[in-house]
Amino acid sequence: MTMHRTTRIKITELNPHLMCVLCGGYFIDATTIIECLHSFCKTCIVGYLESSKYCPICDVQVHKTKPLLNIRSDKTLQDIVYKLVPGLFKNEMKRRRDFYAAHPSIDATNGSNEDRGEVADEDKRIITDDEIISLSIEFFDHSKAEKQGAAEKDKPKEEVNDKRYLRCPAAMTVMHLRKFLRSKMDIPCTFQIEVMYEDEPLKDYYTLMDIAYIYTWRRNGPLPLKYRVRPSCKRLKVNPAHEGLPGPRSEMESDSGSDKASSPAGVPSTSSSLPSPSTPVQSPHPHFPHISTTVNGTSANPNPIRPPPFCSKARKTSLNGSSTSSG
């Protein structure tokens, strides 16, 4: 089976698609010629077409007499540029405010708030790498998700609200969040953690900023995320050293080498701490009865003659509401 490798693209590789050939800068008020679909800054192309009726890139005739009739504002392209180039939107808004402050005689009342530079990043839904994003994380219960509806709304608020809240940098990835959950809840490496938006699993390399853009988060509350825990892929191996033991040795192997029980380099701050075990035999979280230092009532006592309990001892655990057994 071929694995799809994720390729990180540098902003410099996208520059030819984001920059105006007339001024050499990133698009500001991106405007497109409808004849050939080449784009430029609005002020650049308007000024150019005062002395020419042909596209600066491909020389197609824009219009025989009135070329300004055949150009259109391209809001989608401009939004892409603002979201890809860090700080561009904020700097442009400041430049416009400074311009009108230095030229009070110019009437800007006919323009929009964006034309006057009076739109904040939040209103434009522009997110920067160093911005702190509030998110909520809760356990994903598939049976509950199917029953959601009118009956769910009738439940008391304290029963429904089983969320934890974090404040994290927008550049933090899903992989860091998974490691944080594993460390906080002492989830063994023999179990996978999946972070989800609604019922859709998220890629490890997604940042919080990516998730906010992909799912059009409106900032009307914390970014709503969920997680679930599942057993890793099992591979049965027969170890010659343990031929005298009953049955083959079963090893639970994680499919991700990076899933170790360690918190990310930049630990997110928590406004409401995630649960942690208070005694060695107590499960750290009510949803994870399988997480304990005892297995089937016996203590995990390391013994060179006997293999570790998580590897070879038959056990029956309850996971996500369903019973699973392995041996």
C-alpha positions in Angstrom: 0.0 0.0 0.0 1.5 3.3 -1.0 1.5 6.1 1.6 0.6 9.6 0.5 3.3 12.0 1.7 2.3 15.5 2.7 4.3 18.2 1.0 4.7 21.6 2.7 4.7 24.4 0.1 6.6 27.6 0.9 4.9 30.9 0.3 7.8 31.9 -2.1 6.7 29.0 -4.5 3.2 30.6 -4.7 4.4 34.1 -5.2 3.9 34.1 -9.0 0.2 33.5 -8.5 -0.1 36.1 -5.7 1.9 39.0 -7.0 1.1 41.8 -9.5 3.5 42.0 -12.4 3.1 45.8 -12.7 4.2 46.7 -9.2 6.0 43.5 -8.0 4.0 43.4 -4.8 1.2 41.2 -3.5 -2.2 41.9 -4.9 -4.1 44.7 -3.2 -7.8 45.0 -4.3 -7.1 42.2 -6.9 -8.8 43.0 -10.2 -9.1 40.6 -13.2 -9.4 41.2 -16.9 -12.4 39.2 -18.1 -11.0 38.6 -21.6 -7.9 36.6 -20.4 -8.4 36.2 -16.6 -5.0 37.8 -15.7 -5.1 39.7 -12.4 -3.4 42.8 -11.1 -3.7 45.3 -8.3 -6.7 47.6 -9.0 -4.7 50.9 -8.9 -2.0 49.3 -11.1 -4.3 48.0 -13.9 -6.5 51.1 -13.9 -3.4 53.3 -14.3 -2.0 51.1 -17.0 -5.2 51.0 -19.1 -5.2 54.8 -19.3 -2.5 54.6 -21.9 -3.1 51.1 -23.3 -6.0 48.8 -24.3 -4.1 45.5 -24.1 -3.3 43.1 -21.3 0.2 43.7 -19.8 0.8 39.9 -19.8 -0.6 38.4 -22.9 -1.4 41.5 -25.1 -5.0 40.5 -25.7 -7.2 43.5 -26.4 -9.2 44.3 -23.2 -11.7 46.6 -25.0 -11.6 48.6 -28.2 -12.6 51.9 -26.6 -13.3 51.6 -22.9 -11.1 48.9 -21.3 -12.3 49.7 -17.8 -15.6 48.1 -18.7 -13.9 44.7 -19.0 -12.2 44.4 -15.6 -13.8 43.0 -12.5 -12.9 43.0 -8.8 -11.7 39.5 -7.7 -12.7 39.2 -4.0 -11.9 35.5 -3.8 -8.4 35.9 -5.0 -7.8 38.8 -2.6 -9.1 36.8 0.3 -6.6 34.0 -0.6 -3.8 36.5 -0.7 -4.7 38.0 2.6 -4.9 34.6 4.3 -1.7 33.3 2.8 0.6 36.3 3.4 1.1 37.0 7.1 0.4 40.5 8.2 -0.6 41.8 4.8 -4.2 42.6 5.6 -3.3 44.4 8.9 -0.6 46.4 7.3 -2.8 47.4 4.4 -5.6 48.6 6.8 -3.1 50.6 8.8 -1.7 52.2 5.6 -5.2 53.3 4.5 -6.1 54.8 7.9 -2.8 56.7 7.9 -3.4 58.0 4.4 -6.9 59.4 5.3 -5.6 60.8 8.6 -2.8 62.6 6.6 -5.3 63.9 4.0 -8.4 65.0 5.9 -9.7 67.0 2.9 -10.3 63.7 0.9 -13.9 62.5 1.3 -13.9 58.8 2.1 -17.6 58.6 3.2 -18.6 56.9 -0.1 -16.2 54.1 0.4 -16.6 50.9 2.4 -15.1 50.3 5.8 -12.4 48.2 4.2 -11.6 51.1 1.8 -11.1 53.3 4.8 -9.0 50.7 6.7 -11.6 50.3 9.4 -12.0 46.5 9.3 -10.3 44.4 12.0 -8.7 40.9 11.4 -11.6 39.3 13.3 -14.3 40.9 11.1 -12.5 39.8 8.0 -11.8 36.3 9.5 -8.1 36.7 8.9 -6.0 34.5 11.3 -2.3 35.0 12.0 0.2 32.3 13.1 0.8 33.9 16.5 -2.8 34.4 17.3 -4.3 32.6 20.3 -7.4 30.5 19.4 -9.9 29.3 22.0 -11.1 25.7 21.4 -13.3 23.2 23.1 -12.5 19.5 23.1 -14.9 16.7 24.1 -15.2 12.9 23.8 -16.9 11.8 20.6 -19.6 9.2 21.5 -21.0 7.8 18.3 -24.2 6.5 19.9 -24.9 9.9 21.4 -24.2 11.6 18.0 -26.9 9.5 16.4 -29.4 10.3 19.0 -28.9 14.1 18.9 -31.9 16.1 18.2 -34.9 17.2 20.2 -34.3 14.8 23.0 -30.7 16.1 23.4 -32.0 19.6 23.9 -34.3 18.5 26.8 -31.4 17.3 28.9 -30.0 19.4 31.7 -27.1 21.6 30.6 -24.6 20.0 33.1 -25.3 16.5 31.5 -24.7 17.6 28.0 -21.7 19.9 28.6 -18.7 17.6 29.0 -16.2 19.8 27.3 -12.8 21.0 28.2 -11.5 24.4 27.0 -8.0 25.3 25.8 -6.2 28.4 24.5 -3.6 27.5 21.9 -1.5 29.3 19.2 -3.1 29.2 15.8 0.0 27.4 14.4 -0.4 24.4 16.7 -1.0 21.2 14.8 -3.5 18.3 15.4 -0.5 16.1 16.1 0.5 18.3 19.1 -3.1 18.3 20.3 -3.1 14.4 20.2 0.1 14.2 22.1 -1.3 16.7 24.7 -4.4 14.5 25.2 -2.3 11.3 25.5 -0.1 12.9 28.1 -2.9 14.4 30.1 -5.0 11.3 30.2 -2.2 8.7 30.4 -3.5 6.9 27.3 -1.2 4.0 26.4 0.6 3.9 23.1 -1.4 0.8 22.2 -4.4 3.1 21.6 -4.8 5.6 18.8 -6.2 9.1 19.5 -8.2 10.7 16.7 -9.1 14.5 16.7 -12.2 15.3 14.8 -14.3 18.3 13.6 -17.9 17.1 14.0 -17.6 13.5 12.7 -14.7 14.0 10.4 -11.1 13.0 11.4 -8.5 15.6 11.0 -5.0 15.2 9.5 -2.0 15.4 11.8 -0.4 18.3 9.9 -3.5 20.5 10.0 -3.0 23.6 12.2 -5.8 25.2 14.1 -5.6 28.0 11.5 -6.1 25.4 8.8 -9.2 24.0 10.6 -10.7 27.4 11.1 -10.3 28.2 7.4 -11.4 24.8 6.1 -14.6 24.6 8.2 -15.3 28.4 8.1 -15.2 29.0 11.8 -17.0 32.3 12.5 -15.4 33.1 15.8 -18.9 33.0 17.4 -17.5 30.6 20.1 -14.6 28.3 20.8 -13.4 26.2 17.8 -15.4 22.9 18.5 -13.3 19.8 18.3 -13.8 16.2 19.4 -11.7 13.2 20.0 -12.0 9.4 20.2 -9.8 6.6 21.3 -9.4 3.3 19.4 -7.1 0.3 19.6 -4.1 0.4 17.3 -3.6 -2.1 14.5 -2.8 -5.6 15.9 -0.1 -7.8 14.6 0.4 -11.4 15.9 4.0 -12.5 16.4 5.3 -15.8 17.8 8.3 -15.3 20.0 10.5 -18.4 20.3 11.5 -17.4 23.8 7.9 -17.8 25.0 7.0 -21.1 23.3 6.3 -22.6 26.6 3.6 -20.0 27.4 0.0 -20.8 26.4 -0.9 -19.2 23.0 1.1 -16.9 20.7 2.4 -13.6 21.9 0.2 -10.7 20.8 1.8 -7.4 20.3 -0.2 -4.2 20.0 1.8 -1.9 17.7 1.0 1.7 17.1 0.8 2.7 13.5 2.4 6.1 14.3 5.9 6.3 15.6 5.3 9.9 16.8 2.5 8.9 19.1 4.4 8.8 22.4 3.1 9.8 25.7 4.7 13.2 25.8 3.2 16.7 25.6 4.0 18.9 22.6 6.9 21.4 22.7 4.5 24.3 23.2 2.0 23.1 25.8 -1.3 24.8 25.4 -2.6 26.7 28.4 -5.8 25.3 29.9 -8.6 27.4 31.3 -10.2 24.2 32.5 -7.8 21.4 33.2 -8.3 18.0 31.7 -8.9 15.1 34.2 -5.9 13.3 35.6 -5.7 10.1 37.7 -5.8 10.6 41.4 -4.9 7.0 42.4 -2.8 4.4 40.5 -5.8 2.1 40.0 -8.3 4.8 39.0 -9.1 5.5 35.4 -8.1 9.1 34.5 -11.3 9.7 32.6 -14.8 8.2 32.9 -14.8 7.5 29.1 -11.6 5.4 29.4 -12.2 2.4 31.7 -9.4 0.6 29.9 -6.8 3.0 31.2 -5.5 1.7 34.5 -2.4 0.2 36.0 -4.2 -3.1 36.7 -5.3 -5.5 34.0 -8.1 -8.0 34.8 -7.6 -7.4 38.5 -3.9 -8.3 38.5 -1.2 -5.7 39.1 1.3 -4.9 36.3 4.3 -6.3 38.1 7.4 -6.5 35.8 8.8 -10.0 35.8 11.5 -11.2 33.4 9.8 -14.6 33.2 6.4 -13.3 32.3 5.8 -10.9 29.4 4.2 -7.5 30.1 0.4 -7.6 30.6 -0.3 -5.1 27.8 1.5 -7.4 25.4 0.6 -10.9 26.0 -2.0 -11.3 28.8 -5.5 -11.8 27.5 -7.8 -9.0 28.5 -11.3 -7.6 28.0 -11.8 -3.9 27.9 -14.6 -1.5 27.3 -13.9 1.2 24.8 -16.2 3.9 23.5 -19.1 2.1 24.9 -18.3 -1.2 23.1 -16.6 -4.3 24.5 -13.4 -5.5 22.8 -11.3 -8.5 23.7 -7.8 -9.5 22.6 -5.4 -12.2 23.4 
